[in-house]
């Protein structure tokens, strides 16, 4: 988290772990790996693209900040649809 008075951030490692936790709760299976390019800035509407790896499948996902309360940053995760025709 950011220091005094600055814009809060979610550390890259904590973000990746949090996304994996959220997806495990939502779909009942934990992804093998989540990869994000860096820390998430805690500004409502801020988005970041990350990658989810599960087995041999890799999907993109979008993280969007929905609420900031002091140093707490809430976000949603939207996983891209799997393209079944890409086999």
Buried (B, 14 or more C-beta within 10 A) or exposed (E): BBEEEEEBBBBBEBBBEBBBEBBEEEEEEEBEEBEBEEBBBBEEEBBBEBBBEBEEEBBEBBBBBEEBEEBEBEBEBEBEEEEEEEE
